[in-house]
Amino acid sequence: MERVRNIDEYMEIITKLRKAKYQVEVAESLKEYCTDLIQEIKYRFNIATSEIVKLASEIMLNDSKKQR
């Protein structure tokens, strides 16, 4: 009887370990996804900033031409 109980406890531990391993894999996948998403946001932010600077320069150039 004690042996059966030990096997049941062992199987329960194995099941919990498998679930924990799956959760770690999911977390790692989400971490990778979030890292990629952050990189994409930074990239798009840099492009937008560059466009804003370009437009601001064009506006200032046009204003200076009008004042002449």
Distance bins in CASP14 RR format, pairs under 12 A and 6 or more apart:
PFRMAT RR
TARGET T0000
AUTHOR 0000-0000-0000
RMODE 2
METHOD distances of the structure
MODEL  1
1 7 0 0 0 0 0 1 0 0 0 0 0
1 8 0 0 0 0 0 1 0 0 0 0 0
2 8 0 0 0 0 0 1 0 0 0 0 0
2 9 0 0 0 0 0 1 0 0 0 0 0
3 9 0 0 0 0 0 1 0 0 0 0 0
3 10 0 0 0 0 0 1 0 0 0 0 0
4 10 0 0 0 0 0 1 0 0 0 0 0
4 11 0 0 0 0 0 1 0 0 0 0 0
5 11 0 0 0 0 0 1 0 0 0 0 0
5 12 0 0 0 0 0 1 0 0 0 0 0
6 12 0 0 0 0 0 1 0 0 0 0 0
6 13 0 0 0 0 0 1 0 0 0 0 0
7 13 0 0 0 0 0 1 0 0 0 0 0
7 14 0 0 0 0 0 1 0 0 0 0 0
8 14 0 0 0 0 0 1 0 0 0 0 0
8 15 0 0 0 0 0 1 0 0 0 0 0
9 15 0 0 0 0 0 1 0 0 0 0 0
9 16 0 0 0 0 0 1 0 0 0 0 0
10 16 0 0 0 0 0 1 0 0 0 0 0
10 17 0 0 0 0 0 1 0 0 0 0 0
11 17 0 0 0 0 0 1 0 0 0 0 0
11 18 0 0 0 0 0 1 0 0 0 0 0
12 18 0 0 0 0 0 1 0 0 0 0 0
12 19 0 0 0 0 0 1 0 0 0 0 0
13 19 0 0 0 0 0 1 0 0 0 0 0
13 20 0 0 0 0 0 1 0 0 0 0 0
14 20 0 0 0 0 0 1 0 0 0 0 0
14 21 0 0 0 0 0 1 0 0 0 0 0
15 21 0 0 0 0 0 1 0 0 0 0 0
15 22 0 0 0 0 0 1 0 0 0 0 0
16 22 0 0 0 0 0 1 0 0 0 0 0
16 23 0 0 0 0 0 1 0 0 0 0 0
17 23 0 0 0 0 0 1 0 0 0 0 0
17 24 0 0 0 0 0 1 0 0 0 0 0
18 24 0 0 0 0 0 1 0 0 0 0 0
18 25 0 0 0 0 0 1 0 0 0 0 0
19 25 0 0 0 0 0 1 0 0 0 0 0
19 26 0 0 0 0 0 1 0 0 0 0 0
20 26 0 0 0 0 0 1 0 0 0 0 0
20 27 0 0 0 0 0 1 0 0 0 0 0
21 27 0 0 0 0 0 1 0 0 0 0 0
21 28 0 0 0 0 0 1 0 0 0 0 0
22 28 0 0 0 0 0 1 0 0 0 0 0
22 29 0 0 0 0 0 1 0 0 0 0 0
23 29 0 0 0 0 0 1 0 0 0 0 0
23 30 0 0 0 0 0 1 0 0 0 0 0
24 30 0 0 0 0 0 1 0 0 0 0 0
24 31 0 0 0 0 0 1 0 0 0 0 0
25 31 0 0 0 0 0 1 0 0 0 0 0
25 32 0 0 0 0 0 1 0 0 0 0 0
26 32 0 0 0 0 0 1 0 0 0 0 0
26 33 0 0 0 0 0 1 0 0 0 0 0
27 33 0 0 0 0 0 1 0 0 0 0 0
27 34 0 0 0 0 0 1 0 0 0 0 0
28 34 0 0 0 0 0 1 0 0 0 0 0
28 35 0 0 0 0 0 1 0 0 0 0 0
29 35 0 0 0 0 0 1 0 0 0 0 0
29 36 0 0 0 0 0 1 0 0 0 0 0
30 36 0 0 0 0 0 1 0 0 0 0 0
30 37 0 0 0 0 0 1 0 0 0 0 0
31 37 0 0 0 0 0 1 0 0 0 0 0
31 38 0 0 0 0 0 1 0 0 0 0 0
32 38 0 0 0 0 0 1 0 0 0 0 0
32 39 0 0 0 0 0 1 0 0 0 0 0
33 39 0 0 0 0 0 1 0 0 0 0 0
33 40 0 0 0 0 0 1 0 0 0 0 0
34 40 0 0 0 0 0 1 0 0 0 0 0
34 41 0 0 0 0 0 1 0 0 0 0 0
35 41 0 0 0 0 0 1 0 0 0 0 0
35 42 0 0 0 0 0 1 0 0 0 0 0
36 42 0 0 0 0 0 1 0 0 0 0 0
36 43 0 0 0 0 0 1 0 0 0 0 0
37 43 0 0 0 0 0 1 0 0 0 0 0
37 44 0 0 0 0 0 1 0 0 0 0 0
38 44 0 0 0 0 0 1 0 0 0 0 0
38 45 0 0 0 0 0 1 0 0 0 0 0
39 45 0 0 0 0 0 1 0 0 0 0 0
39 46 0 0 0 0 0 1 0 0 0 0 0
40 46 0 0 0 0 0 1 0 0 0 0 0
40 47 0 0 0 0 0 1 0 0 0 0 0
41 47 0 0 0 0 0 1 0 0 0 0 0
41 48 0 0 0 0 0 1 0 0 0 0 0
42 48 0 0 0 0 0 1 0 0 0 0 0
42 49 0 0 0 0 0 1 0 0 0 0 0
43 49 0 0 0 0 0 1 0 0 0 0 0
43 50 0 0 0 0 0 1 0 0 0 0 0
44 50 0 0 0 0 0 1 0 0 0 0 0
44 51 0 0 0 0 0 1 0 0 0 0 0
45 51 0 0 0 0 0 1 0 0 0 0 0
45 52 0 0 0 0 0 1 0 0 0 0 0
46 52 0 0 0 0 0 1 0 0 0 0 0
46 53 0 0 0 0 0 1 0 0 0 0 0
47 53 0 0 0 0 0 1 0 0 0 0 0
47 54 0 0 0 0 0 1 0 0 0 0 0
48 54 0 0 0 0 0 1 0 0 0 0 0
48 55 0 0 0 0 0 1 0 0 0 0 0
49 55 0 0 0 0 0 1 0 0 0 0 0
49 56 0 0 0 0 0 1 0 0 0 0 0
50 56 0 0 0 0 0 1 0 0 0 0 0
50 57 0 0 0 0 0 1 0 0 0 0 0
51 57 0 0 0 0 0 1 0 0 0 0 0
51 58 0 0 0 0 0 1 0 0 0 0 0
52 58 0 0 0 0 0 1 0 0 0 0 0
52 59 0 0 0 0 0 1 0 0 0 0 0
53 59 0 0 0 0 0 1 0 0 0 0 0
53 60 0 0 0 0 0 1 0 0 0 0 0
54 60 0 0 0 0 0 1 0 0 0 0 0
54 61 0 0 0 0 0 1 0 0 0 0 0
55 61 0 0 0 0 0 1 0 0 0 0 0
55 62 0 0 0 0 0 1 0 0 0 0 0
56 62 0 0 0 0 0 1 0 0 0 0 0
56 63 0 0 0 0 0 1 0 0 0 0 0
57 63 0 0 0 0 0 1 0 0 0 0 0
57 64 0 0 0 0 0 1 0 0 0 0 0
58 64 0 0 0 0 0 1 0 0 0 0 0
58 65 0 0 0 0 0 1 0 0 0 0 0
59 65 0 0 0 0 0 1 0 0 0 0 0
59 66 0 0 0 0 0 1 0 0 0 0 0
60 66 0 0 0 0 0 1 0 0 0 0 0
60 67 0 0 0 0 0 1 0 0 0 0 0
61 67 0 0 0 0 0 1 0 0 0 0 0
61 68 0 0 0 0 0 1 0 0 0 0 0
62 68 0 0 0 0 0 1 0 0 0 0 0
END
